[in-house]
Amino acid sequence: MSLLGDLFMIIGASFCFLGALGLLRMPDVYNRIQAGTKAVTLGSLSLLIGVGLHHPDWWAKLVIVALFILLTNPIGSSTLARAFHNAGVPLWGKNRYGS
């Protein structure tokens, strides 16, 4: 179980790193929101599974944290994207249809 927990934590840390890299590398705010949300959600859940495998008595708390992440990340990212859209933040030039 310890080896499996370590594996999940390495996978989770890798996805969190890739999400942070996506925040730096993506060309516009909409791509950055998606890169951060998708990768960090998966990374956080993998980290929680890894911690749960190391500390089985924490599962109830970890499930609550996972549910909170699963409920708030999509809502937060769509709210941010809608706010940027309403504020008139343009898409990256190569994303537009017809250009």
C-alpha positions as CSV (number, residue, x, y, z in Angstrom):
1,M,0.0,0.0,0.0
2,S,2.8,2.4,0.7
3,L,4.3,1.9,-2.8
4,L,0.9,2.5,-4.4
5,G,0.4,5.6,-2.2
6,D,3.8,6.9,-3.3
7,L,2.9,6.3,-6.9
8,F,-0.4,8.2,-6.6
9,M,1.4,11.1,-5.0
10,I,4.0,11.2,-7.7
11,I,1.3,11.2,-10.3
12,G,-0.6,13.9,-8.5
13,A,2.5,16.1,-8.1
14,S,3.2,15.6,-11.8
15,F,-0.3,16.8,-12.8
16,C,-0.1,19.8,-10.5
17,F,3.3,20.7,-12.0
18,L,1.9,20.4,-15.5
19,G,-1.1,22.5,-14.5
20,A,1.2,25.2,-13.2
21,L,3.3,25.0,-16.4
22,G,0.1,25.3,-18.4
23,L,-0.7,28.5,-16.5
24,L,2.6,29.9,-17.6
25,R,2.7,28.6,-21.2
26,M,-0.8,29.0,-22.5
27,P,-1.4,32.0,-24.8
28,D,-4.7,33.4,-23.4
29,V,-6.7,33.5,-20.2
30,Y,-9.3,31.0,-21.3
31,N,-6.7,28.3,-22.1
32,R,-4.9,29.1,-18.8
33,I,-8.1,28.6,-16.9
34,Q,-8.7,25.2,-18.5
35,A,-5.1,24.1,-18.1
36,G,-5.1,25.0,-14.4
37,T,-8.5,23.6,-13.6
38,K,-8.3,20.2,-15.4
39,A,-4.7,19.3,-14.4
40,V,-4.8,20.6,-10.9
41,T,-8.1,18.9,-10.2
42,L,-6.8,15.5,-11.3
43,G,-3.5,16.2,-9.5
44,S,-5.2,17.1,-6.3
45,L,-7.4,14.0,-6.3
46,S,-4.4,11.8,-7.0
47,L,-2.6,13.4,-4.1
48,L,-5.6,12.8,-1.9
49,I,-5.7,9.1,-2.9
50,G,-2.0,8.8,-2.2
51,V,-2.4,10.4,1.3
52,G,-5.4,8.1,1.9
53,L,-3.4,5.0,1.1
54,H,-0.7,6.1,3.5
55,H,-3.2,7.1,6.3
56,P,-6.3,4.9,6.0
57,D,-7.9,6.5,9.1
58,W,-8.2,9.8,7.2
59,W,-10.4,8.6,4.4
60,A,-13.6,10.3,5.6
61,K,-11.9,13.7,5.7
62,L,-10.2,13.2,2.4
63,V,-13.4,12.3,0.7
64,I,-15.0,15.5,1.9
65,V,-12.0,17.5,0.6
66,A,-12.2,15.6,-2.7
67,L,-16.0,16.4,-3.0
68,F,-15.3,20.0,-2.2
69,I,-12.6,20.2,-5.0
70,L,-14.9,18.4,-7.5
71,L,-17.7,20.9,-6.7
72,T,-15.8,24.1,-6.6
73,N,-13.2,23.9,-9.3
74,P,-15.6,23.6,-12.3
75,I,-17.9,26.3,-10.8
76,G,-14.9,28.6,-10.1
77,S,-13.4,28.2,-13.6
78,S,-16.6,28.7,-15.4
79,T,-17.3,31.8,-13.3
80,L,-13.9,33.2,-14.1
81,A,-14.3,32.5,-17.8
82,R,-17.7,34.1,-17.9
83,A,-16.4,37.2,-16.0
84,F,-13.5,37.5,-18.5
85,H,-15.8,37.1,-21.4
86,N,-18.2,39.7,-20.1
87,A,-15.3,42.1,-19.5
88,G,-14.4,41.8,-23.2
89,V,-11.1,39.8,-22.9
90,P,-10.4,38.6,-26.4
91,L,-9.5,35.1,-27.5
92,W,-6.0,34.4,-28.7
93,G,-5.8,35.4,-32.4
94,K,-5.3,31.9,-33.8
95,N,-8.4,30.5,-31.9
96,R,-10.9,32.7,-33.8
97,Y,-13.0,31.1,-36.5
98,G,-12.3,32.4,-39.9
99,S,-8.8,33.9,-39.2
